Amino acid sequence: MNAMDKNILIAEAYYQAIGRKNISDMAQFLHPDVEFIAPLAKTKGKESLLEAVEKFFSLFNTLTIHAKLGDGDKAMIVYELECPKPIGKLRAAALLSFEAELISCVELFYDARPFTK
């Protein structure tokens, strides 16, 4: 298996762990200095990211992965969150960068308007 395929599998496993709301499973995939960039937040470091995601768990019921792809040291996951009303369905994409088979950067793309009302 080449590095790109391995990165795609790691990205998918990471998002499956988010869907299960399992912090310890997520943690194993993250680089200690992981950077997180999103429309409403930015953090640096594994513990900071895990704290932010744990708070995020209460904002969704389910996470469904729709697509996964990769190129070199990057992988992208396209997914949908089913959130309680008034948010409902939220479609998003995550661009993940890798270093030494660990996620070194997570950049999220989604419409943040439902969270700012």
MOPAC internal coordinates of N, CA, C and O (Angstrom, degrees):
PM7 1SCF
backbone

  N    0.0000 0     0.00 0     0.00 0    0    0    0
  C    1.4569 1     0.00 0     0.00 0    1    0    0
  C    1.5272 1   108.65 1     0.00 0    2    1    0
  O    1.2310 1   121.11 1   -48.04 1    3    2    1
  N    1.3296 1   115.48 1   131.96 1    3    2    1
  C    1.4623 1   117.97 1  -179.69 1    5    3    2
  C    1.5334 1   110.46 1   -81.51 1    6    5    3
  O    1.2310 1   121.05 1   -11.10 1    7    6    5
  N    1.3268 1   115.60 1   168.90 1    7    6    5
  C    1.4736 1   121.38 1  -175.14 1    9    7    6
  C    1.5253 1   111.87 1   -61.96 1   10    9    7
  O    1.2310 1   120.33 1   141.13 1   11   10    9
  N    1.3324 1   116.97 1   -38.87 1   11   10    9
  C    1.4626 1   119.75 1  -179.07 1   13   11   10
  C    1.5358 1   110.65 1   -62.97 1   14   13   11
  O    1.2310 1   120.39 1   134.27 1   15   14   13
  N    1.3288 1   116.87 1   -45.73 1   15   14   13
  C    1.4664 1   120.09 1   178.79 1   17   15   14
  C    1.5259 1   110.98 1   -62.72 1   18   17   15
  O    1.2310 1   120.51 1   141.17 1   19   18   17
  N    1.3260 1   116.63 1   -38.83 1   19   18   17
  C    1.4671 1   120.62 1   178.31 1   21   19   18
  C    1.5280 1   110.28 1   -64.20 1   22   21   19
  O    1.2310 1   120.20 1   138.64 1   23   22   21
  N    1.3388 1   117.22 1   -41.36 1   23   22   21
  C    1.4641 1   120.91 1   178.46 1   25   23   22
  C    1.5280 1   111.26 1   -62.06 1   26   25   23
  O    1.2310 1   120.26 1   139.85 1   27   26   25
  N    1.3150 1   117.11 1   -40.15 1   27   26   25
  C    1.4676 1   120.82 1   178.16 1   29   27   26
  C    1.5235 1   109.82 1   -62.68 1   30   29   27
  O    1.2310 1   120.09 1   136.58 1   31   30   29
  N    1.3173 1   117.44 1   -43.42 1   31   30   29
  C    1.4739 1   120.76 1   178.59 1   33   31   30
  C    1.5269 1   111.43 1   -63.67 1   34   33   31
  O    1.2310 1   120.35 1   139.61 1   35   34   33
  N    1.3250 1   116.93 1   -40.39 1   35   34   33
  C    1.4691 1   120.60 1   178.68 1   37   35   34
  C    1.5275 1   109.71 1   -65.32 1   38   37   35
  O    1.2310 1   120.35 1   135.62 1   39   38   37
  N    1.3276 1   116.94 1   -44.38 1   39   38   37
  C    1.4678 1   120.72 1   179.14 1   41   39   38
  C    1.5270 1   110.69 1   -59.92 1   42   41   39
  O    1.2310 1   120.61 1   136.06 1   43   42   41
  N    1.3143 1   116.44 1   -43.94 1   43   42   41
  C    1.4626 1   120.38 1   179.25 1   45   43   42
  C    1.5308 1   110.87 1   -64.18 1   46   45   43
  O    1.2310 1   120.10 1   136.15 1   47   46   45
  N    1.3147 1   117.41 1   -43.85 1   47   46   45
  C    1.4699 1   120.93 1   179.30 1   49   47   46
  C    1.5231 1   110.92 1   -63.12 1   50   49   47
  O    1.2310 1   120.30 1   141.53 1   51   50   49
  N    1.3232 1   117.03 1   -38.47 1   51   50   49
  C    1.4642 1   121.72 1   177.83 1   53   51   50
  C    1.5290 1   110.24 1   -61.98 1   54   53   51
  O    1.2310 1   120.38 1   133.17 1   55   54   53
  N    1.3190 1   116.88 1   -46.83 1   55   54   53
  C    1.4701 1   119.50 1  -179.91 1   57   55   54
  C    1.5230 1   112.70 1   -71.82 1   58   57   55
  O    1.2310 1   120.03 1   151.13 1   59   58   57
  N    1.3027 1   117.55 1   -28.87 1   59   58   57
  C    1.4657 1   119.09 1   172.61 1   61   59   58
  C    1.5297 1   110.03 1   -65.28 1   62   61   59
  O    1.2310 1   120.17 1   141.35 1   63   62   61
  N    1.3301 1   117.27 1   -38.65 1   63   62   61
  C    1.4663 1   121.28 1   177.31 1   65   63   62
  C    1.5353 1   110.62 1   -64.65 1   66   65   63
  O    1.2310 1   120.37 1   141.22 1   67   66   65
  N    1.3336 1   116.91 1   -38.78 1   67   66   65
  C    1.4694 1   119.66 1   175.31 1   69   67   66
  C    1.5243 1   109.23 1   -61.83 1   70   69   67
  O    1.2310 1   120.40 1   135.39 1   71   70   69
  N    1.3244 1   116.85 1   -44.61 1   71   70   69
  C    1.4562 1   120.69 1   179.55 1   73   71   70
  C    1.5203 1   112.92 1   -59.83 1   74   73   71
  O    1.2310 1   120.71 1   146.43 1   75   74   73
  N    1.3285 1   116.26 1   -33.57 1   75   74   73
  C    1.4761 1   121.30 1   177.04 1   77   75   74
  C    1.5299 1   111.52 1   -84.32 1   78   77   75
  O    1.2310 1   120.87 1   174.17 1   79   78   77
  N    1.3313 1   115.94 1    -5.83 1   79   78   77
  C    1.4741 1   123.12 1  -178.44 1   81   79   78
  C    1.5301 1   110.81 1    58.43 1   82   81   79
  O    1.2310 1   121.89 1  -132.98 1   83   82   81
  N    1.3391 1   113.98 1    47.02 1   83   82   81
  C    1.4575 1   121.68 1  -175.38 1   85   83   82
  C    1.5369 1   110.00 1  -113.74 1   86   85   83
  O    1.2310 1   120.79 1   -82.34 1   87   86   85
  N    1.3109 1   116.09 1    97.66 1   87   86   85
  C    1.4701 1   122.59 1  -177.34 1   89   87   86
  C    1.5258 1   112.52 1   -61.34 1   90   89   87
  O    1.2310 1   119.65 1   136.47 1   91   90   89
  N    1.3236 1   118.27 1   -43.53 1   91   90   89
  C    1.4680 1   119.74 1  -176.60 1   93   91   90
  C    1.5282 1   111.25 1   -65.98 1   94   93   91
  O    1.2310 1   119.83 1   143.25 1   95   94   93
  N    1.3311 1   117.92 1   -36.75 1   95   94   93
  C    1.4633 1   119.68 1   175.88 1   97   95   94
  C    1.5245 1   110.77 1   -66.46 1   98   97   95
  O    1.2310 1   120.41 1   140.47 1   99   98   97
  N    1.3293 1   116.83 1   -39.53 1   99   98   97
  C    1.4612 1   120.40 1   178.70 1  101   99   98
  C    1.5217 1   111.36 1   -62.86 1  102  101   99
  O    1.2310 1   120.78 1   136.04 1  103  102  101
  N    1.3157 1   116.12 1   -43.96 1  103  102  101
  C    1.4589 1   122.27 1  -173.44 1  105  103  102
  C    1.5281 1   112.91 1   -56.83 1  106  105  103
  O    1.2310 1   120.34 1   145.21 1  107  106  105
  N    1.3147 1   116.96 1   -34.79 1  107  106  105
  C    1.4696 1   119.94 1  -176.39 1  109  107  106
  C    1.5290 1   113.39 1   -65.19 1  110  109  107
  O    1.2310 1   120.18 1   162.05 1  111  110  109
  N    1.3265 1   117.26 1   -17.95 1  111  110  109
  C    1.4621 1   121.09 1  -177.06 1  113  111  110
  C    1.5252 1   113.41 1   -96.63 1  114  113  111
  O    1.2310 1   119.85 1   173.93 1  115  114  113
  N    1.3380 1   117.89 1    -6.07 1  115  114  113
  C    1.4607 1   121.29 1  -171.46 1  117  115  114
  C    1.5232 1   113.72 1   -99.89 1  118  117  115
  O    1.2310 1   121.33 1   -43.91 1  119  118  117
  N    1.3100 1   115.06 1   136.09 1  119  118  117
  C    1.4649 1   122.61 1   172.91 1  121  119  118
  C    1.5387 1   107.66 1   -68.72 1  122  121  119
  O    1.2310 1   119.08 1   -34.92 1  123  122  121
  N    1.3217 1   119.36 1   145.08 1  123  122  121
  C    1.4792 1   120.91 1  -179.82 1  125  123  122
  C    1.5282 1   113.59 1   -55.84 1  126  125  123
  O    1.2310 1   119.89 1   147.69 1  127  126  125
  N    1.3428 1   117.82 1   -32.31 1  127  126  125
  C    1.4643 1   121.98 1  -177.99 1  129  127  126
  C    1.5337 1   112.18 1  -105.03 1  130  129  127
  O    1.2310 1   120.39 1  -150.60 1  131  130  129
  N    1.3179 1   116.87 1    29.40 1  131  130  129
  C    1.4663 1   121.02 1  -176.99 1  133  131  130
  C    1.5286 1   110.78 1   -55.93 1  134  133  131
  O    1.2310 1   121.34 1   -41.27 1  135  134  133
  N    1.3209 1   115.03 1   138.73 1  135  134  133
  C    1.4615 1   121.83 1   176.59 1  137  135  134
  C    1.5233 1   108.04 1  -103.80 1  138  137  135
  O    1.2310 1   120.39 1   -40.57 1  139  138  137
  N    1.3287 1   116.86 1   139.43 1  139  138  137
  C    1.4571 1   122.95 1   179.73 1  141  139  138
  C    1.5190 1   108.15 1  -124.50 1  142  141  139
  O    1.2310 1   121.14 1   -54.21 1  143  142  141
  N    1.3468 1   115.43 1   125.79 1  143  142  141
  C    1.4626 1   121.36 1  -178.88 1  145  143  142
  C    1.5213 1   107.65 1  -129.02 1  146  145  143
  O    1.2310 1   120.73 1   -56.81 1  147  146  145
  N    1.3251 1   116.21 1   123.19 1  147  146  145
  C    1.4615 1   121.51 1   178.97 1  149  147  146
  C    1.5279 1   108.50 1  -142.49 1  150  149  147
  O    1.2310 1   120.23 1   -14.56 1  151  150  149
  N    1.3287 1   117.16 1   165.44 1  151  150  149
  C    1.4570 1   118.85 1   179.63 1  153  151  150
  C    1.5379 1   114.30 1   -57.02 1  154  153  151
  O    1.2310 1   120.03 1   148.62 1  155  154  153
  N    1.3403 1   117.54 1   -31.38 1  155  154  153
  C    1.4611 1   119.79 1  -176.03 1  157  155  154
  C    1.5266 1   114.54 1  -114.87 1  158  157  155
  O    1.2310 1   120.02 1  -175.81 1  159  158  157
  N    1.3192 1   117.57 1     4.19 1  159  158  157
  C    1.4683 1   119.46 1  -177.34 1  161  159  158
  C    1.5183 1   110.39 1  -158.00 1  162  161  159
  O    1.2310 1   122.05 1   -24.03 1  163  162  161
  N    1.3295 1   113.69 1   155.97 1  163  162  161
  C    1.4665 1   120.99 1   174.64 1  165  163  162
  C    1.5178 1   106.79 1  -149.43 1  166  165  163
  O    1.2310 1   120.30 1   -51.42 1  167  166  165
  N    1.3371 1   117.04 1   128.58 1  167  166  165
  C    1.4605 1   120.47 1   178.43 1  169  167  166
  C    1.5160 1   109.37 1  -138.88 1  170  169  167
  O    1.2310 1   121.78 1   -12.76 1  171  170  169
  N    1.3111 1   114.20 1   167.24 1  171  170  169
  C    1.4666 1   121.07 1   175.11 1  173  171  170
  C    1.5217 1   107.07 1  -138.71 1  174  173  171
  O    1.2310 1   120.89 1   -48.30 1  175  174  173
  N    1.3162 1   115.91 1   131.70 1  175  174  173
  C    1.4560 1   121.44 1   178.78 1  177  175  174
  C    1.5212 1   112.02 1   107.77 1  178  177  175
  O    1.2310 1   121.81 1   -35.85 1  179  178  177
  N    1.3072 1   114.14 1   144.15 1  179  178  177
  C    1.4633 1   121.97 1  -176.20 1  181  179  178
  C    1.5219 1   112.61 1   -59.23 1  182  181  179
  O    1.2310 1   120.00 1   131.74 1  183  182  181
  N    1.3204 1   117.61 1   -48.26 1  183  182  181
  C    1.4642 1   120.46 1  -176.84 1  185  183  182
  C    1.5272 1   111.57 1   -64.53 1  186  185  183
  O    1.2310 1   120.27 1   139.89 1  187  186  185
  N    1.3186 1   117.09 1   -40.11 1  187  186  185
  C    1.4671 1   120.80 1   178.36 1  189  187  186
  C    1.5192 1   111.17 1   -62.77 1  190  189  187
  O    1.2310 1   120.33 1   137.37 1  191  190  189
  N    1.3198 1   116.98 1   -42.63 1  191  190  189
  C    1.4654 1   120.59 1   179.00 1  193  191  190
  C    1.5243 1   110.70 1   -64.99 1  194  193  191
  O    1.2310 1   120.16 1   134.91 1  195  194  193
  N    1.3261 1   117.29 1   -45.09 1  195  194  193
  C    1.4626 1   120.28 1  -179.51 1  197  195  194
  C    1.5260 1   111.47 1   -62.48 1  198  197  195
  O    1.2310 1   119.97 1   141.26 1  199  198  197
  N    1.3293 1   117.66 1   -38.74 1  199  198  197
  C    1.4696 1   121.16 1   176.79 1  201  199  198
  C    1.5311 1   110.62 1   -63.04 1  202  201  199
  O    1.2310 1   120.31 1   136.66 1  203  202  201
  N    1.3244 1   117.01 1   -43.34 1  203  202  201
  C    1.4647 1   121.15 1  -179.38 1  205  203  202
  C    1.5268 1   110.87 1   -65.04 1  206  205  203
  O    1.2310 1   120.39 1   136.66 1  207  206  205
  N    1.3173 1   116.86 1   -43.34 1  207  206  205
  C    1.4623 1   119.94 1  -179.08 1  209  207  206
  C    1.5226 1   110.77 1   -68.50 1  210  209  207
  O    1.2310 1   120.03 1   142.96 1  211  210  209
  N    1.3170 1   117.55 1   -37.04 1  211  210  209
  C    1.4691 1   119.84 1   178.70 1  213  211  210
  C    1.5308 1   110.69 1   -61.55 1  214  213  211
  O    1.2310 1   119.75 1   141.25 1  215  214  213
  N    1.3232 1   118.08 1   -38.75 1  215  214  213
  C    1.4711 1   121.25 1   175.57 1  217  215  214
  C    1.5264 1   110.57 1   -66.40 1  218  217  215
  O    1.2310 1   120.54 1   145.53 1  219  218  217
  N    1.3187 1   116.57 1   -34.47 1  219  218  217
  C    1.4601 1   122.80 1  -179.12 1  221  219  218
  C    1.5279 1   112.05 1   -67.70 1  222  221  219
  O    1.2310 1   120.12 1   153.61 1  223  222  221
  N    1.3236 1   117.38 1   -26.39 1  223  222  221
  C    1.4703 1   121.42 1  -177.64 1  225  223  222
  C    1.5238 1   112.58 1   -52.18 1  226  225  223
  O    1.2310 1   119.80 1   143.78 1  227  226  225
  N    1.3194 1   117.99 1   -36.22 1  227  226  225
  C    1.4640 1   120.53 1  -176.87 1  229  227  226
  C    1.5311 1   112.39 1   -72.13 1  230  229  227
  O    1.2310 1   120.02 1   167.81 1  231  230  229
  N    1.3300 1   117.56 1   -12.19 1  231  230  229
  C    1.4571 1   120.79 1  -176.97 1  233  231  230
  C    1.5233 1   114.28 1   -89.33 1  234  233  231
  O    1.2310 1   119.59 1   174.63 1  235  234  233
  N    1.3394 1   118.39 1    -5.37 1  235  234  233
  C    1.4643 1   119.07 1   178.80 1  237  235  234
  C    1.5225 1   110.98 1  -140.47 1  238  237  235
  O    1.2310 1   122.03 1   -25.46 1  239  238  237
  N    1.3350 1   113.72 1   154.54 1  239  238  237
  C    1.4664 1   120.70 1   177.17 1  241  239  238
  C    1.5197 1   111.48 1   -96.63 1  242  241  239
  O    1.2310 1   120.46 1   133.60 1  243  242  241
  N    1.3231 1   116.73 1   -46.40 1  243  242  241
  C    1.4649 1   120.46 1  -178.83 1  245  243  242
  C    1.5213 1   110.09 1  -137.97 1  246  245  243
  O    1.2310 1   121.32 1   -23.90 1  247  246  245
  N    1.3209 1   115.08 1   156.10 1  247  246  245
  C    1.4573 1   123.30 1   175.72 1  249  247  246
  C    1.5143 1   106.96 1  -127.39 1  250  249  247
  O    1.2310 1   120.55 1   -53.85 1  251  250  249
  N    1.3244 1   116.54 1   126.15 1  251  250  249
  C    1.4648 1   122.14 1   179.56 1  253  251  250
  C    1.5211 1   108.89 1  -120.37 1  254  253  251
  O    1.2310 1   120.26 1   -56.68 1  255  254  253
  N    1.3172 1   117.11 1   123.32 1  255  254  253
  C    1.4593 1   122.30 1   176.99 1  257  255  254
  C    1.5245 1   108.34 1   -83.24 1  258  257  255
  O    1.2310 1   120.87 1   -52.32 1  259  258  257
  N    1.3395 1   115.94 1   127.68 1  259  258  257
  C    1.4638 1   120.95 1  -179.68 1  261  259  258
  C    1.5282 1   112.75 1  -103.44 1  262  261  259
  O    1.2310 1   119.99 1   150.04 1  263  262  261
  N    1.3330 1   117.63 1   -29.96 1  263  262  261
  C    1.4630 1   119.91 1  -178.75 1  265  263  262
  C    1.5169 1   109.46 1  -157.83 1  266  265  263
  O    1.2310 1   121.71 1   -25.32 1  267  266  265
  N    1.3122 1   114.33 1   154.68 1  267  266  265
  C    1.4656 1   121.59 1   176.51 1  269  267  266
  C    1.5149 1   107.59 1  -145.56 1  270  269  267
  O    1.2310 1   120.81 1   -41.56 1  271  270  269
  N    1.3239 1   116.05 1   138.44 1  271  270  269
  C    1.4509 1   120.54 1   179.29 1  273  271  270
  C    1.5134 1   108.91 1  -153.63 1  274  273  271
  O    1.2310 1   120.94 1   -14.30 1  275  274  273
  N    1.3108 1   115.80 1   165.70 1  275  274  273
  C    1.4500 1   119.17 1  -178.16 1  277  275  274
  C    1.5063 1   112.88 1  -149.78 1  278  277  275
  O    1.2310 1   121.61 1   -16.68 1  279  278  277
  N    1.3245 1   114.52 1   163.32 1  279  278  277
  C    1.4496 1   122.58 1   176.39 1  281  279  278
  C    1.5197 1   107.28 1  -156.59 1  282  281  279
  O    1.2310 1   120.40 1   -67.85 1  283  282  281
  N    1.3047 1   116.85 1   112.15 1  283  282  281
  C    1.4655 1   120.91 1   179.79 1  285  283  282
  C    1.5146 1   111.97 1    61.97 1  286  285  283
  O    1.2310 1   120.65 1    57.19 1  287  286  285
  N    1.3353 1   116.36 1  -122.81 1  287  286  285
  C    1.4648 1   120.68 1  -177.55 1  289  287  286
  C    1.5303 1   112.02 1   -94.48 1  290  289  287
  O    1.2310 1   120.22 1  -157.65 1  291  290  289
  N    1.3373 1   117.18 1    22.35 1  291  290  289
  C    1.4622 1   121.71 1  -179.97 1  293  291  290
  C    1.5234 1   110.61 1  -127.09 1  294  293  291
  O    1.2310 1   121.51 1   -30.11 1  295  294  293
  N    1.3252 1   114.72 1   149.89 1  295  294  293
  C    1.4622 1   121.44 1   173.58 1  297  295  294
  C    1.5148 1   107.79 1  -138.20 1  298  297  295
  O    1.2310 1   120.79 1   -30.05 1  299  298  297
  N    1.3191 1   116.10 1   149.95 1  299  298  297
  C    1.4578 1   120.56 1   177.47 1  301  299  298
  C    1.5166 1   108.72 1  -125.83 1  302  301  299
  O    1.2310 1   121.51 1   -43.76 1  303  302  301
  N    1.3253 1   114.72 1   136.24 1  303  302  301
  C    1.4542 1   122.95 1   175.92 1  305  303  302
  C    1.5242 1   107.06 1  -117.74 1  306  305  303
  O    1.2310 1   120.62 1   -53.08 1  307  306  305
  N    1.3239 1   116.41 1   126.92 1  307  306  305
  C    1.4561 1   122.37 1   174.75 1  309  307  306
  C    1.5148 1   106.08 1  -106.56 1  310  309  307
  O    1.2310 1   120.49 1   -53.09 1  311  310  309
  N    1.3274 1   116.66 1   126.91 1  311  310  309
  C    1.4652 1   119.38 1  -173.32 1  313  311  310
  C    1.5156 1   111.05 1  -145.88 1  314  313  311
  O    1.2310 1   121.74 1    -8.76 1  315  314  313
  N    1.3252 1   114.28 1   171.24 1  315  314  313
  C    1.4586 1   121.54 1   178.70 1  317  315  314
  C    1.5140 1   108.54 1  -132.87 1  318  317  315
  O    1.2310 1   121.20 1   -44.37 1  319  318  317
  N    1.3151 1   115.31 1   135.63 1  319  318  317
  C    1.4555 1   121.21 1   175.39 1  321  319  318
  C    1.5218 1   108.53 1  -105.92 1  322  321  319
  O    1.2310 1   120.89 1   -44.04 1  323  322  321
  N    1.3080 1   115.90 1   135.96 1  323  322  321
  C    1.4601 1   121.11 1   171.12 1  325  323  322
  C    1.5175 1   105.92 1   -98.52 1  326  325  323
  O    1.2310 1   120.89 1   -69.29 1  327  326  325
  N    1.3244 1   115.90 1   110.71 1  327  326  325
  C    1.4597 1   122.25 1  -175.27 1  329  327  326
  C    1.5277 1   109.62 1  -109.62 1  330  329  327
  O    1.2310 1   120.26 1   -25.13 1  331  330  329
  N    1.3392 1   117.11 1   154.87 1  331  330  329
  C    1.4564 1   119.19 1   174.06 1  333  331  330
  C    1.5359 1   110.37 1   -60.47 1  334  333  331
  O    1.2310 1   120.73 1   -22.80 1  335  334  333
  N    1.2862 1   116.22 1   157.20 1  335  334  333
  C    1.4679 1   120.89 1   176.71 1  337  335  334
  C    1.5151 1   108.98 1   -64.90 1  338  337  335
  O    1.2310 1   118.45 1   -34.22 1  339  338  337
  N    1.2698 1   120.56 1   145.78 1  339  338  337
  C    1.4532 1   127.48 1    15.49 1  341  339  338
  C    1.5288 1   114.19 1   -90.36 1  342  341  339
  O    1.2310 1   119.01 1   179.77 1  343  342  341
  N    1.3228 1   119.49 1    -0.23 1  343  342  341
  C    1.4678 1   120.88 1  -175.56 1  345  343  342
  C    1.5234 1   111.35 1   -72.35 1  346  345  343
  O    1.2310 1   119.51 1   128.25 1  347  346  345
  N    1.3164 1   118.54 1   -51.75 1  347  346  345
  C    1.4670 1   120.72 1  -178.39 1  349  347  346
  C    1.5156 1   111.45 1    73.90 1  350  349  347
  O    1.2310 1   120.66 1    45.02 1  351  350  349
  N    1.3343 1   116.35 1  -134.98 1  351  350  349
  C    1.4656 1   121.02 1  -178.53 1  353  351  350
  C    1.5200 1   110.93 1   -82.12 1  354  353  351
  O    1.2310 1   121.55 1   -46.00 1  355  354  353
  N    1.3277 1   114.65 1   134.00 1  355  354  353
  C    1.4591 1   121.31 1   177.16 1  357  355  354
  C    1.5227 1   107.74 1  -125.87 1  358  357  355
  O    1.2310 1   121.00 1   -61.69 1  359  358  357
  N    1.3102 1   115.70 1   118.31 1  359  358  357
  C    1.4658 1   120.85 1   177.64 1  361  359  358
  C    1.5224 1   108.60 1   -94.54 1  362  361  359
  O    1.2310 1   121.07 1   -41.78 1  363  362  361
  N    1.3365 1   115.55 1   138.22 1  363  362  361
  C    1.4577 1   119.86 1  -175.68 1  365  363  362
  C    1.5232 1   110.36 1  -149.94 1  366  365  363
  O    1.2310 1   121.54 1   -13.79 1  367  366  365
  N    1.3194 1   114.66 1   166.21 1  367  366  365
  C    1.4593 1   122.10 1   173.71 1  369  367  366
  C    1.5202 1   107.71 1  -137.63 1  370  369  367
  O    1.2310 1   121.46 1   -32.40 1  371  370  369
  N    1.3179 1   114.81 1   147.60 1  371  370  369
  C    1.4598 1   121.18 1   178.14 1  373  371  370
  C    1.5233 1   108.67 1  -127.05 1  374  373  371
  O    1.2310 1   120.85 1   -53.07 1  375  374  373
  N    1.3145 1   115.98 1   126.93 1  375  374  373
  C    1.4572 1   122.38 1   174.28 1  377  375  374
  C    1.5155 1   106.90 1  -101.29 1  378  377  375
  O    1.2310 1   120.91 1   -62.57 1  379  378  377
  N    1.3224 1   115.86 1   117.43 1  379  378  377
  C    1.4625 1   121.80 1  -177.10 1  381  379  378
  C    1.5213 1   109.64 1  -110.94 1  382  381  379
  O    1.2310 1   120.82 1   -46.15 1  383  382  381
  N    1.3245 1   116.04 1   133.85 1  383  382  381
  C    1.4664 1   122.38 1   174.34 1  385  383  382
  C    1.5177 1   107.67 1  -106.49 1  386  385  383
  O    1.2310 1   120.80 1   -28.65 1  387  386  385
  N    1.3356 1   116.07 1   151.35 1  387  386  385
  C    1.4643 1   121.25 1  -174.68 1  389  387  386
  C    1.5204 1   111.52 1  -125.23 1  390  389  387
  O    1.2310 1   122.10 1   -32.69 1  391  390  389
  N    1.3188 1   113.58 1   147.31 1  391  390  389
  C    1.4608 1   122.44 1   174.03 1  393  391  390
  C    1.5227 1   106.54 1  -142.05 1  394  393  391
  O    1.2310 1   120.20 1   -59.04 1  395  394  393
  N    1.3191 1   117.23 1   120.96 1  395  394  393
  C    1.4682 1   122.34 1   179.51 1  397  395  394
  C    1.5357 1   111.62 1    54.54 1  398  397  395
  O    1.2310 1   120.88 1  -136.66 1  399  398  397
  N    1.3396 1   115.92 1    43.34 1  399  398  397
  C    1.4674 1   123.12 1   178.08 1  401  399  398
  C    1.5237 1   113.70 1    63.07 1  402  401  399
  O    1.2310 1   120.34 1  -156.16 1  403  402  401
  N    1.3301 1   116.96 1    23.84 1  403  402  401
  C    1.4568 1   122.68 1   174.55 1  405  403  402
  C    1.5255 1   108.40 1  -125.71 1  406  405  403
  O    1.2310 1   120.54 1   -30.38 1  407  406  405
  N    1.3204 1   116.57 1   149.62 1  407  406  405
  C    1.4566 1   121.37 1   179.26 1  409  407  406
  C    1.5322 1   108.32 1   -73.17 1  410  409  407
  O    1.2310 1   120.70 1   -61.72 1  411  410  409
  N    1.3274 1   116.28 1   118.28 1  411  410  409
  C    1.4703 1   120.87 1  -177.80 1  413  411  410
  C    1.5293 1   112.47 1  -102.85 1  414  413  411
  O    1.2310 1   120.17 1   163.23 1  415  414  413
  N    1.3268 1   117.29 1   -16.77 1  415  414  413
  C    1.4548 1   121.00 1   177.78 1  417  415  414
  C    1.5197 1   109.31 1  -154.01 1  418  417  415
  O    1.2310 1   120.98 1   -43.36 1  419  418  417
  N    1.3253 1   115.73 1   136.64 1  419  418  417
  C    1.4611 1   122.99 1   174.34 1  421  419  418
  C    1.5171 1   106.49 1  -123.67 1  422  421  419
  O    1.2310 1   120.71 1   -62.06 1  423  422  421
  N    1.3380 1   116.24 1   117.94 1  423  422  421
  C    1.4558 1   120.53 1   176.69 1  425  423  422
  C    1.5193 1   108.48 1  -117.42 1  426  425  423
  O    1.2310 1   120.61 1   -61.49 1  427  426  425
  N    1.3350 1   116.44 1   118.51 1  427  426  425
  C    1.4617 1   121.87 1  -176.91 1  429  427  426
  C    1.5169 1   111.30 1   -96.71 1  430  429  427
  O    1.2310 1   121.55 1   -34.74 1  431  430  429
  N    1.3319 1   114.63 1   145.26 1  431  430  429
  C    1.4548 1   122.61 1   176.29 1  433  431  430
  C    1.5223 1   107.65 1  -128.39 1  434  433  431
  O    1.2310 1   120.68 1   -63.11 1  435  434  433
  N    1.3370 1   116.31 1   116.89 1  435  434  433
  C    1.4614 1   121.59 1   177.22 1  437  435  434
  C    1.5196 1   108.99 1  -163.31 1  438  437  435
  O    1.2310 1   121.08 1   -15.35 1  439  438  437
  N    1.3146 1   115.54 1   164.65 1  439  438  437
  C    1.4615 1   121.65 1   176.68 1  441  439  438
  C    1.5192 1   108.03 1   -81.36 1  442  441  439
  O    1.2310 1   120.07 1   -68.83 1  443  442  441
  N    1.3075 1   117.47 1   111.17 1  443  442  441
  C    1.4654 1   121.72 1  -175.08 1  445  443  442
  C    1.5195 1   113.61 1   -84.53 1  446  445  443
  O    1.2310 1   119.39 1   175.45 1  447  446  445
  N    1.3174 1   118.77 1    -4.55 1  447  446  445
  C    1.4652 1   120.66 1  -176.07 1  449  447  446
  C    1.5265 1   114.39 1   -54.73 1  450  449  447
  O    1.2310 1   118.41 1   139.34 1  451  450  449
  N    1.3484 1   120.64 1   -40.66 1  451  450  449
  C    1.4707 1   118.64 1   179.89 1  453  451  450
  C    1.5336 1   113.80 1   -61.31 1  454  453  451
  O    1.2310 1   119.99 1   156.59 1  455  454  453
  N    1.3312 1   117.62 1   -23.41 1  455  454  453
  C    1.4608 1   121.50 1  -177.89 1  457  455  454
  C    1.5228 1   112.95 1   -90.22 1  458  457  455
  O    1.2310 1   120.06 1   172.87 1  459  458  457
  N    1.3239 1   117.49 1    -7.13 1  459  458  457
  C    1.4615 1   120.36 1  -176.77 1  461  459  458
  C    1.5319 1   112.86 1  -106.42 1  462  461  459
  O    1.2310 1   120.48 1  -175.13 1  463  462  461
  N    1.3061 1   116.68 1     4.87 1  463  462  461
  C    1.4776 1   120.36 1  -178.70 1  465  463  462
  C    1.5033 1   110.55 1   -86.23 1  466  465  463
  O    1.2310 1   120.10 1   180.00 1  467  466  465

